[in-house]
Amino acid sequence: MYTTHELESRYGPGWEDAASRAHDQPFWALCHRREFYDREDPTDPGHFLNYDLIYPSGYGEALSGAEREWEVQRIRNRIARDGIPPAAYRAYLEVAHGLIPSAGAGFGVERLLRFLVKAPHVGDVQLFRRVPGEVVAL
Protein backbone atom coordinates (compact mmCIF):
# COMPACT_ATOMS: atom_id res chain seq x y z
CA MET A 1 0.00 0.00 0.00
CA TYR A 2 1.39 3.37 -1.07
CA THR A 3 0.22 6.95 -1.32
CA THR A 4 0.53 8.58 -4.71
CA HIS A 5 2.95 11.01 -3.06
CA GLU A 6 5.27 8.03 -2.41
CA LEU A 7 4.73 6.58 -5.88
CA GLU A 8 5.39 9.91 -7.60
CA SER A 9 8.60 10.46 -5.64
CA ARG A 10 9.81 6.96 -6.57
CA TYR A 11 8.58 6.66 -10.19
CA GLY A 12 7.73 10.21 -11.31
CA PRO A 13 4.40 11.82 -12.24
CA GLY A 14 3.45 9.03 -14.67
CA TRP A 15 4.03 6.46 -11.92
CA GLU A 16 1.28 3.95 -12.71
CA ASP A 17 2.96 2.00 -15.53
CA ALA A 18 6.42 1.98 -13.93
CA ALA A 19 5.09 0.98 -10.50
CA SER A 20 2.90 -1.74 -12.01
CA ARG A 21 5.89 -3.17 -13.90
CA ALA A 22 8.04 -3.06 -10.76
CA HIS A 23 5.64 -5.19 -8.69
CA ASP A 24 4.82 -8.87 -8.90
CA GLN A 25 1.69 -8.63 -6.71
CA PRO A 26 -1.30 -6.28 -6.89
CA PHE A 27 -1.00 -3.23 -4.63
CA TRP A 28 -3.10 -0.33 -3.40
CA ALA A 29 -2.41 3.27 -4.37
CA LEU A 30 -4.09 5.81 -2.09
CA CYS A 31 -4.64 9.55 -2.10
CA HIS A 32 -4.88 10.60 -5.78
CA ARG A 33 -5.54 14.20 -6.67
CA ARG A 34 -8.45 13.67 -9.04
CA GLU A 35 -11.81 15.19 -9.84
CA PHE A 36 -13.35 17.89 -7.66
CA TYR A 37 -15.96 15.47 -6.32
CA ASP A 38 -13.41 13.12 -4.69
CA ARG A 39 -13.33 14.04 -1.01
CA GLU A 40 -10.23 15.79 0.26
CA ASP A 41 -9.29 14.73 3.79
CA PRO A 42 -10.62 17.60 5.96
CA THR A 43 -7.91 16.93 8.56
CA ASP A 44 -5.04 16.68 6.04
CA PRO A 45 -5.39 19.09 3.07
CA GLY A 46 -3.74 17.83 -0.11
CA HIS A 47 -4.63 14.23 0.75
CA PHE A 48 -7.66 12.59 -0.82
CA LEU A 49 -9.91 9.79 0.40
CA ASN A 50 -9.63 7.58 -2.66
CA TYR A 51 -7.80 4.51 -3.87
CA ASP A 52 -6.84 2.36 -6.84
CA LEU A 53 -5.91 -1.30 -6.94
CA ILE A 54 -3.03 -1.74 -9.38
CA TYR A 55 -2.29 -5.02 -11.13
CA PRO A 56 1.38 -6.08 -11.27
CA SER A 57 3.58 -6.79 -14.31
CA GLY A 58 2.47 -3.72 -16.27
CA TYR A 59 -1.25 -4.54 -16.32
CA GLY A 60 -2.14 -1.25 -14.60
CA GLU A 61 -5.32 -0.15 -12.85
CA ALA A 62 -7.77 -2.81 -11.72
CA LEU A 63 -10.19 -0.89 -9.53
CA SER A 64 -10.76 2.74 -8.73
CA GLY A 65 -12.83 4.16 -5.91
CA ALA A 66 -13.31 7.06 -3.57
CA GLU A 67 -15.31 8.72 -0.90
CA ARG A 68 -17.32 11.46 -2.60
CA GLU A 69 -17.39 15.04 -1.44
CA TRP A 70 -20.83 15.86 -0.09
CA GLU A 71 -20.39 19.31 1.47
CA VAL A 72 -21.53 21.85 -1.10
CA GLN A 73 -19.16 24.65 -0.09
CA ARG A 74 -16.17 22.30 -0.27
CA ILE A 75 -17.31 21.27 -3.77
CA ARG A 76 -17.57 24.92 -4.82
CA ASN A 77 -14.13 25.66 -3.35
CA ARG A 78 -12.55 22.75 -5.25
CA ILE A 79 -14.19 23.83 -8.52
CA ALA A 80 -12.82 27.35 -8.04
CA ARG A 81 -9.37 26.12 -6.94
CA ASP A 82 -9.13 23.79 -9.96
CA GLY A 83 -10.15 26.58 -12.36
CA ILE A 84 -13.28 24.77 -13.55
CA PRO A 85 -16.07 26.99 -14.93
CA PRO A 86 -18.96 26.59 -12.43
CA ALA A 87 -21.49 26.96 -15.25
CA ALA A 88 -20.32 23.62 -16.66
CA TYR A 89 -21.55 21.95 -13.46
CA ARG A 90 -24.62 24.07 -12.70
CA ALA A 91 -27.01 21.08 -12.64
CA TYR A 92 -24.65 19.12 -10.40
CA LEU A 93 -24.28 22.04 -7.99
CA GLU A 94 -28.07 22.43 -7.81
CA VAL A 95 -28.55 18.84 -6.64
CA ALA A 96 -25.40 18.89 -4.49
CA HIS A 97 -27.42 20.43 -1.66
CA GLY A 98 -29.06 17.05 -1.13
CA LEU A 99 -25.91 14.93 -1.14
CA ILE A 100 -25.16 12.55 1.71
CA PRO A 101 -21.81 10.93 2.55
CA SER A 102 -21.11 8.09 0.12
CA ALA A 103 -18.31 6.10 -1.44
CA GLY A 104 -17.95 3.57 -4.20
CA ALA A 105 -15.60 1.71 -6.48
CA GLY A 106 -15.63 0.02 -9.83
CA PHE A 107 -13.70 -2.82 -11.44
CA GLY A 108 -12.91 -2.66 -15.14
CA VAL A 109 -14.24 -6.04 -16.31
CA GLU A 110 -12.17 -5.99 -19.51
CA ARG A 111 -9.05 -5.02 -17.55
CA LEU A 112 -9.71 -7.90 -15.16
CA LEU A 113 -10.12 -10.31 -18.07
CA ARG A 114 -6.91 -8.99 -19.67
CA PHE A 115 -5.03 -9.61 -16.42
CA LEU A 116 -6.48 -13.10 -15.93
CA VAL A 117 -5.61 -14.29 -19.46
CA LYS A 118 -2.36 -12.26 -19.61
CA ALA A 119 -3.38 -10.53 -22.86
CA PRO A 120 -0.92 -7.91 -24.14
CA HIS A 121 -3.62 -5.24 -24.66
CA VAL A 122 -7.13 -4.67 -23.32
CA GLY A 123 -8.37 -4.47 -26.92
CA ASP A 124 -7.41 -8.13 -27.31
CA VAL A 125 -10.17 -9.20 -24.88
CA GLN A 126 -12.92 -6.86 -26.06
CA LEU A 127 -15.76 -8.44 -28.02
CA PHE A 128 -15.78 -5.35 -30.23
CA ARG A 129 -12.36 -3.71 -30.02
CA ARG A 130 -12.58 -0.10 -28.81
CA VAL A 131 -9.15 1.45 -28.68
CA PRO A 132 -8.79 5.25 -28.92
CA GLY A 133 -7.17 6.23 -32.20
CA GLU A 134 -7.72 2.86 -33.90
CA VAL A 135 -10.01 2.63 -36.91
CA VAL A 136 -12.24 -0.42 -36.90
CA ALA A 137 -12.58 -2.09 -40.29
CA LEU A 138 -15.90 -3.86 -40.75
C-alpha positions in Angstrom: 0.0 0.0 0.0 1.4 3.4 -1.1 0.2 6.9 -1.3 0.5 8.6 -4.7 2.9 11.0 -3.1 5.3 8.0 -2.4 4.7 6.6 -5.9 5.4 9.9 -7.6 8.6 10.5 -5.6 9.8 7.0 -6.6 8.6 6.7 -10.2 7.7 10.2 -11.3 4.4 11.8 -12.2 3.4 9.0 -14.7 4.0 6.5 -11.9 1.3 3.9 -12.7 3.0 2.0 -15.5 6.4 2.0 -13.9 5.1 1.0 -10.5 2.9 -1.7 -12.0 5.9 -3.2 -13.9 8.0 -3.1 -10.8 5.6 -5.2 -8.7 4.8 -8.9 -8.9 1.7 -8.6 -6.7 -1.3 -6.3 -6.9 -1.0 -3.2 -4.6 -3.1 -0.3 -3.4 -2.4 3.3 -4.4 -4.1 5.8 -2.1 -4.6 9.5 -2.1 -4.9 10.6 -5.8 -5.5 14.2 -6.7 -8.5 13.7 -9.0 -11.8 15.2 -9.8 -13.3 17.9 -7.7 -16.0 15.5 -6.3 -13.4 13.1 -4.7 -13.3 14.0 -1.0 -10.2 15.8 0.3 -9.3 14.7 3.8 -10.6 17.6 6.0 -7.9 16.9 8.6 -5.0 16.7 6.0 -5.4 19.1 3.1 -3.7 17.8 -0.1 -4.6 14.2 0.7 -7.7 12.6 -0.8 -9.9 9.8 0.4 -9.6 7.6 -2.7 -7.8 4.5 -3.9 -6.8 2.4 -6.8 -5.9 -1.3 -6.9 -3.0 -1.7 -9.4 -2.3 -5.0 -11.1 1.4 -6.1 -11.3 3.6 -6.8 -14.3 2.5 -3.7 -16.3 -1.3 -4.5 -16.3 -2.1 -1.3 -14.6 -5.3 -0.1 -12.9 -7.8 -2.8 -11.7 -10.2 -0.9 -9.5 -10.8 2.7 -8.7 -12.8 4.2 -5.9 -13.3 7.1 -3.6 -15.3 8.7 -0.9 -17.3 11.5 -2.6 -17.4 15.0 -1.4 -20.8 15.9 -0.1 -20.4 19.3 1.5 -21.5 21.9 -1.1 -19.2 24.6 -0.1 -16.2 22.3 -0.3 -17.3 21.3 -3.8 -17.6 24.9 -4.8 -14.1 25.7 -3.3 -12.5 22.8 -5.2 -14.2 23.8 -8.5 -12.8 27.3 -8.0 -9.4 26.1 -6.9 -9.1 23.8 -10.0 -10.1 26.6 -12.4 -13.3 24.8 -13.6 -16.1 27.0 -14.9 -19.0 26.6 -12.4 -21.5 27.0 -15.2 -20.3 23.6 -16.7 -21.6 22.0 -13.5 -24.6 24.1 -12.7 -27.0 21.1 -12.6 -24.6 19.1 -10.4 -24.3 22.0 -8.0 -28.1 22.4 -7.8 -28.5 18.8 -6.6 -25.4 18.9 -4.5 -27.4 20.4 -1.7 -29.1 17.0 -1.1 -25.9 14.9 -1.1 -25.2 12.5 1.7 -21.8 10.9 2.6 -21.1 8.1 0.1 -18.3 6.1 -1.4 -18.0 3.6 -4.2 -15.6 1.7 -6.5 -15.6 0.0 -9.8 -13.7 -2.8 -11.4 -12.9 -2.7 -15.1 -14.2 -6.0 -16.3 -12.2 -6.0 -19.5 -9.1 -5.0 -17.5 -9.7 -7.9 -15.2 -10.1 -10.3 -18.1 -6.9 -9.0 -19.7 -5.0 -9.6 -16.4 -6.5 -13.1 -15.9 -5.6 -14.3 -19.5 -2.4 -12.3 -19.6 -3.4 -10.5 -22.9 -0.9 -7.9 -24.1 -3.6 -5.2 -24.7 -7.1 -4.7 -23.3 -8.4 -4.5 -26.9 -7.4 -8.1 -27.3 -10.2 -9.2 -24.9 -12.9 -6.9 -26.1 -15.8 -8.4 -28.0 -15.8 -5.3 -30.2 -12.4 -3.7 -30.0 -12.6 -0.1 -28.8 -9.1 1.5 -28.7 -8.8 5.3 -28.9 -7.2 6.2 -32.2 -7.7 2.9 -33.9 -10.0 2.6 -36.9 -12.2 -0.4 -36.9 -12.6 -2.1 -40.3 -15.9 -3.9 -40.7 
